[in-house]
Every structure is written in C-alpha cells, then in structure tokens.
C-alpha cells in the first residue's frame, strides 16, 4: 500500500493490527507515523490509549506487553515503535505478530533498513500485517516530486524556482517539504512560488547559485562564471564544491545524450529526464561544445572531483581556486 492508501484506510476506520514501515526514505515513514500519532485517536482517547516507544530505549518485552493491553474508554489503542532499527532482539516480537491483539494497532518504523525476506519475522509481518517499503527517489525525479507537493497544497511553482530549490537542498524530502511550507506561509495570498521567493525565504541567491554557474559554463561566459565562483568563495556554505561538481557532471552527461537524439524538445526532455522548459539549455550547450569537448569536460570534472578530496593536488589549494582553474580549462 502507498502512504495515501494507508492514511485513507485509517480515515475510513479500517485498521490492521500491525504496520511495519521500513526502508531508506524516512520522509514517508515519518508521514505515516505522524498521522497515526495525531489523528487515529481523538485527543481524549489518546490520553489513555496512545503509547510511544523509541528503539534505543525500549526492549521487545515492554512493547509486547503494552500491545497486549486492552484499550480504555475507546475501541482501540495505538502503539508506536519509532526508530525500531535500534532495538535489540526485535525478532523476539515475532510470536506476538503471529497472534496480535485485535484492539491494538501497532505501527513500527524501521528506518534505513529492510527485513531479510528469508527470515521467519519477515514472512510473519507480510502474512499478518501491512509491510510498507520506502525507497529513495532518483535525483532526476526531485523536481517532479517538488511540483507535486506544491500542487497538492493548491499552489504552483515555476520551473527555475524548482531547480533552485532542488539543486540547493539535494535528495532530502523532509527538508524540501519544510522549505516549501515555510515559503507558502509567506506568499501573502499569491499562488505561485518564484525564484525571488526561494531567494527570500530559503536563502539561495537567484544570481549566484549552481544553476547559474552551470548556465555560464554552458554559454561559455567566463566572466560570469568567475563572478559566481567568487561569490561561492565569500559564502562557502552557499555551494560547496561537493555539490557543484556532481551537478555539472549530471548536466553535461545529459548534454551528450541530448546531442544524439533526433526529434522535438518533448522527446529530448523525456530521454534526459528534465522539464521541456529546460531543453533549450541543453541544446545550447550542445551547440557550444562538440562531442569531443563534452567527453573531455566529463573527464576534467572527474579529475577535479579527485583533486577536491586531496588526490593529485596541493593540500593548500582552495576550492575556489580549483573551480576557477577547471572552468577556465572547460570554456577555453
């Protein structure tokens, strides 16, 4: 079941006795847990029938005993076991999973790990409860995901604002969601998120960021590229080199693919996994750099990535100096 299906079933008062939430994307696990904590029971019911454990502090027998209790002044009780990946001997709860208390809803958050499907514990969870597996989404899907969460709240966000936000934050869904909520609070009746909103409320400069550096290099605009790098030097937290190099490598890898595809912008957008709005940028870069130059750029990015971590470079070389040297080589 998806997050939406689980929550929808709870809204209809359809509950299973066991939910096991696992995987490496904590955002969805937290979303289900937070809903369970705040909405399954009314405020008065929760006072007597909501029990929360944390894996670092609880042991399996405490949780099991809590699950075996009967609800007070309510049809059911809810037991939450958060951060269960840290609880020792969790497999000893398997006998309870085999025969759970019908009036108890036990929800287990097992972050950053997955059950071994070959074990008896995993087989019992699948047979007796609901197993929800949460996986990281691909970086290329982050703009689409961000668009969706904004749209779900009844707002819109322009393509460049999405890219600014995603490039700055990276694959951290919880942080993206929090930043979007912060922006929406400050829109004062407007329904569209712009680059100015990203700059004002997230703290990303709309002129000096990884996206603008990428465009400057694509356009072979060396003065602009150097100005952006100088801004990064003065504001080290705005764009560390470990963020810049992968972004450039990803961009020029897609430029190579775009240069080999025939057909319209829609075909190219689909092939490289970007919004059609940005296809013109990739085609412009393909016009400015032939295939040999693009392959050399990828090689240089790899070499400077090694140098950025201290391989084949002088230890005193600053990140800004490395970036300037690299950009000059690429553009000239």
C-alpha positions as CSV (number, residue, x, y, z in Angstrom):
1,X,0.0,0.0,0.0
2,X,1.1,3.6,-0.6
3,X,1.2,6.3,2.0
4,X,-2.1,7.7,0.7
5,X,-3.8,4.3,0.8
6,X,-2.7,3.6,4.3
7,X,-3.9,7.0,5.6
8,X,-7.1,6.7,3.5
9,X,-7.9,3.4,5.1
10,X,-7.4,4.9,8.6
11,X,-9.7,7.7,7.8
12,X,-12.4,5.1,6.9
13,X,-11.7,3.4,10.3
14,X,-10.1,0.4,8.7
15,X,-7.2,-0.8,10.7
16,X,-4.8,-3.7,10.8
17,X,-3.2,-4.9,13.9
18,X,0.4,-4.5,12.6
19,X,2.1,-2.0,10.3
20,X,5.8,-2.4,9.5
21,X,7.3,0.7,7.9
22,X,10.8,0.1,6.5
23,X,13.3,1.5,4.0
24,X,15.8,4.3,3.4
25,X,13.4,7.2,2.8
26,X,12.5,8.4,6.2
27,X,10.1,11.1,4.9
28,X,7.3,8.7,4.1
29,X,7.8,6.7,7.3
30,X,7.6,9.9,9.4
31,X,4.5,11.0,7.5
32,X,2.6,7.8,8.4
33,X,3.9,7.8,11.9
34,X,2.9,11.5,12.4
35,X,-0.6,10.9,11.1
36,X,-1.0,7.8,13.4
37,X,0.1,9.8,16.4
38,X,-2.1,12.8,15.8
39,X,-5.2,11.5,14.0
40,X,-6.1,7.9,14.6
41,X,-7.3,8.6,18.1
42,X,-9.2,11.6,19.4
43,X,-7.5,13.8,21.9
44,X,-9.4,12.3,24.8
45,X,-8.8,8.7,23.5
46,X,-5.1,9.3,23.1
47,X,-4.6,10.3,26.7
48,X,-5.2,6.7,27.8
49,X,-4.6,4.7,24.6
50,X,-1.6,6.1,22.8
51,X,1.8,4.6,23.7
52,X,5.1,5.7,22.1
53,X,8.4,3.8,22.3
54,X,11.8,4.5,20.9
55,X,14.0,1.7,19.7
56,X,17.1,3.0,21.6
57,X,15.4,2.9,24.9
58,X,12.7,0.2,24.8
59,X,13.0,-3.5,24.8
60,X,10.9,-6.0,23.0
61,X,9.1,-7.3,26.1
62,X,7.9,-3.8,27.1
63,X,6.5,-3.2,23.7
64,X,4.8,-6.6,23.5
65,X,3.2,-6.2,27.0
66,X,1.9,-2.7,26.0
67,X,0.4,-4.2,22.8
68,X,-1.4,-6.9,24.9
69,X,-3.3,-4.4,27.0
70,X,-6.9,-3.6,26.3
71,X,-8.0,0.0,25.3
72,X,-9.6,2.2,27.9
73,X,-12.8,4.1,27.0
74,X,-12.1,3.5,23.3
75,X,-12.4,0.8,20.7
76,X,-8.7,0.6,20.2
77,X,-5.3,1.6,21.4
78,X,-2.3,2.7,19.2
79,X,1.3,1.7,20.0
80,X,4.1,3.4,18.0
81,X,7.6,2.0,18.0
82,X,9.8,4.6,16.4
83,X,13.4,4.0,15.3
84,X,12.9,0.3,15.7
85,X,16.1,-0.4,13.8
86,X,18.0,0.4,17.1
87,X,16.0,-2.0,19.2
88,X,17.8,-5.2,20.3
89,X,16.1,-8.6,19.8
90,X,13.2,-7.2,17.9
91,X,12.8,-10.6,16.3
92,X,11.6,-11.8,19.7
93,X,8.3,-10.0,19.0
94,X,7.5,-12.4,16.2
95,X,5.2,-14.6,18.4
96,X,3.1,-11.5,19.1
97,X,3.0,-10.7,15.4
98,X,1.6,-14.2,14.9
99,X,-1.3,-13.6,17.2
100,X,-1.7,-9.8,17.7
101,X,-4.3,-8.2,19.9
102,X,-7.2,-7.2,17.6
103,X,-7.9,-4.0,19.5
104,X,-4.3,-2.8,19.2
105,X,-2.8,-1.1,16.2
106,X,1.0,-1.5,16.4
107,X,3.0,0.7,14.0
108,X,6.7,0.1,13.7
109,X,9.1,2.5,12.0
110,X,12.3,0.6,10.8
111,X,14.3,3.3,9.1
112,X,17.3,2.9,6.8
113,X,17.0,-0.9,6.9
114,X,14.8,-3.7,5.5
115,X,13.9,-7.0,6.8
116,X,15.6,-10.1,5.4
117,X,12.8,-11.6,3.3
118,X,14.1,-15.1,4.1
119,X,13.5,-14.8,7.9
120,X,10.5,-16.0,9.8
121,X,10.0,-12.5,11.1
122,X,9.7,-11.0,7.6
123,X,7.3,-13.8,6.5
124,X,5.1,-13.3,9.6
125,X,5.0,-9.5,9.0
126,X,3.8,-9.9,5.4
127,X,1.3,-12.5,6.4
128,X,-0.2,-10.9,9.5
129,X,0.3,-7.2,8.9
130,X,1.0,-4.5,6.4
131,X,4.6,-4.1,5.1
132,X,5.4,-0.7,3.7
133,X,8.7,-0.3,2.0
134,X,10.0,3.3,1.5
135,X,12.7,3.9,-1.1
136,X,14.7,6.9,-2.1
137,X,13.5,8.6,-5.2
138,X,16.0,9.3,-8.0
139,X,17.6,12.8,-8.1
140,X,16.2,13.3,-11.5
141,X,12.7,12.9,-10.1
142,X,13.1,15.5,-7.4
143,X,11.7,18.5,-9.5
144,X,8.6,16.5,-10.4
145,X,8.2,15.4,-6.7
146,X,8.5,19.0,-5.6
147,X,6.0,20.2,-8.1
148,X,3.6,17.6,-6.9
149,X,3.8,18.5,-3.2
150,X,3.3,22.2,-4.1
151,X,0.3,21.4,-6.3
152,X,-1.2,19.2,-3.6
153,X,-1.3,22.3,-1.4
154,X,-3.1,24.3,-4.1
155,X,-0.1,26.3,-5.3
156,X,2.3,26.3,-8.2
157,X,6.0,26.8,-8.6
158,X,7.8,27.9,-11.7
159,X,10.5,25.6,-13.2
160,X,13.5,27.7,-12.4
161,X,12.4,28.1,-8.7
162,X,12.0,24.3,-8.5
163,X,15.5,23.8,-9.9
164,X,17.0,26.3,-7.5
165,X,15.4,24.6,-4.5
166,X,16.3,21.1,-5.5
167,X,19.8,21.9,-6.5
168,X,20.4,23.6,-3.2
169,X,18.9,21.0,-0.9
170,X,19.5,17.8,-2.8
171,X,17.8,14.5,-2.1
172,X,16.3,15.4,1.3
173,X,12.5,15.2,1.0
174,X,11.8,16.3,4.6
175,X,13.8,19.4,4.2
176,X,12.3,20.2,0.8
177,X,8.8,19.8,2.3
178,X,9.7,22.0,5.2
179,X,11.1,24.7,3.0
180,X,8.0,24.6,0.8
181,X,5.8,25.0,3.8
182,X,7.9,28.0,5.0
183,X,7.6,29.6,1.6
184,X,3.8,29.1,1.4
185,X,3.3,30.8,4.7
186,X,5.0,33.9,3.4
187,X,3.2,34.2,0.0
188,X,0.6,36.6,1.3
189,X,-2.3,35.5,-0.9
190,X,-0.2,34.7,-4.0
191,X,-0.5,31.2,-5.5
192,X,2.8,30.9,-7.4
193,X,6.3,30.4,-6.0
194,X,9.0,32.3,-7.8
195,X,12.8,32.4,-7.8
196,X,12.5,35.6,-5.6
197,X,10.6,33.5,-3.0
198,X,13.4,30.9,-3.0
199,X,15.9,33.7,-2.5
200,X,14.0,35.5,0.2
201,X,12.8,32.6,2.3
202,X,15.3,29.7,1.7
203,X,18.4,31.9,1.4
204,X,19.5,30.9,-2.1
205,X,20.8,33.7,-4.3
206,X,18.9,33.7,-7.6
207,X,22.0,35.1,-9.3
208,X,24.8,33.2,-7.6
209,X,24.0,29.5,-7.4
210,X,24.9,26.2,-9.0
211,X,22.3,26.5,-11.7
212,X,23.6,29.9,-12.8
213,X,27.2,28.6,-12.8
214,X,26.0,25.7,-15.0
215,X,24.4,28.1,-17.4
216,X,27.5,30.4,-17.5
217,X,29.7,27.4,-18.4
218,X,27.2,26.2,-21.0
219,X,27.2,29.6,-22.6
220,X,31.0,29.9,-22.4
221,X,30.5,33.1,-20.3
222,X,33.8,33.0,-18.4
223,X,33.5,36.4,-16.6
224,X,30.1,35.4,-15.3
225,X,31.3,32.0,-14.2
226,X,34.3,33.6,-12.3
227,X,31.9,36.1,-10.6
228,X,29.7,33.3,-9.4
229,X,32.7,31.3,-8.1
230,X,34.0,34.4,-6.3
231,X,30.6,34.6,-4.6
232,X,30.9,31.0,-3.5
233,X,34.3,31.7,-2.1
234,X,32.9,34.5,0.0
235,X,29.9,32.4,1.0
236,X,31.3,28.8,1.5
237,X,28.0,27.3,2.7
238,X,26.1,28.5,-0.4
239,X,27.6,25.9,-2.8
240,X,30.4,23.6,-1.6
241,X,32.4,22.0,-4.4
242,X,31.0,18.6,-3.5
243,X,27.6,20.0,-4.6
244,X,28.9,21.8,-7.7
245,X,30.9,19.1,-9.4
246,X,28.1,16.4,-9.4
247,X,25.6,19.0,-10.7
248,X,27.9,19.9,-13.6
249,X,28.7,16.3,-14.3
250,X,25.0,15.5,-14.4
251,X,24.3,18.4,-16.7
252,X,27.0,17.7,-19.3
253,X,26.1,14.0,-19.3
254,X,22.6,14.9,-20.3
255,X,24.0,17.3,-22.9
256,X,25.8,14.4,-24.6
257,X,22.5,12.4,-24.6
258,X,20.5,15.4,-25.9
259,X,23.0,16.0,-28.7
260,X,22.4,12.5,-30.0
261,X,18.6,12.5,-30.1
262,X,16.6,13.4,-33.1
263,X,13.0,14.8,-32.7
264,X,11.5,17.6,-30.9
265,X,12.1,19.0,-27.4
266,X,9.5,16.7,-25.9
267,X,11.4,13.6,-27.0
268,X,14.7,15.1,-25.6
269,X,13.1,16.1,-22.3
270,X,11.8,12.6,-21.9
271,X,15.1,11.0,-22.7
272,X,17.2,13.1,-20.3
273,X,14.5,13.3,-17.6
274,X,14.0,17.1,-17.4
275,X,11.2,19.5,-17.9
276,X,10.7,20.6,-21.6
277,X,11.2,24.2,-20.2
278,X,15.0,23.4,-19.8
279,X,15.7,21.5,-23.0
280,X,16.8,24.7,-24.8
281,X,19.7,25.0,-22.2
282,X,21.0,21.5,-23.1
283,X,20.7,22.1,-26.8
284,X,22.5,25.4,-26.4
285,X,25.4,23.7,-24.6
286,X,25.5,21.0,-27.3
287,X,25.9,23.8,-29.9
288,X,28.8,25.4,-27.9
289,X,30.7,22.1,-27.3
290,X,31.2,19.3,-29.7
291,X,31.1,15.7,-28.6
292,X,34.9,15.5,-28.1
293,X,34.8,18.6,-25.9
294,X,31.9,17.2,-23.9
295,X,33.7,14.0,-23.3
296,X,36.8,16.0,-22.2
297,X,34.6,18.0,-19.8
298,X,33.4,14.9,-18.1
299,X,37.0,13.7,-17.7
300,X,38.0,17.0,-16.3
301,X,35.1,17.0,-13.8
302,X,36.2,13.6,-12.6
303,X,39.8,14.7,-12.2
304,X,38.8,17.8,-10.3
305,X,36.5,15.8,-8.1
306,X,39.6,13.7,-7.1
307,X,41.6,16.9,-6.5
308,X,38.8,18.3,-4.4
309,X,39.3,15.4,-1.9
310,X,43.1,15.8,-1.9
311,X,44.2,13.4,-4.6
312,X,46.8,14.7,-7.1
313,X,46.7,18.2,-5.7
314,X,48.5,20.6,-3.4
315,X,46.7,20.4,0.0
316,X,46.7,24.2,0.3
317,X,44.7,24.7,-3.0
318,X,41.4,26.3,-2.1
319,X,38.1,25.0,-3.5
320,X,37.6,28.4,-5.3
321,X,41.0,28.1,-7.0
322,X,40.2,24.6,-8.2
323,X,36.8,25.7,-9.6
324,X,38.3,28.7,-11.4
325,X,41.1,26.6,-12.9
326,X,38.6,24.0,-14.0
327,X,36.1,26.5,-15.5
328,X,38.9,28.2,-17.5
329,X,40.0,24.9,-18.9
330,X,36.5,23.9,-19.9
331,X,35.5,27.2,-21.5
332,X,38.8,27.9,-23.3
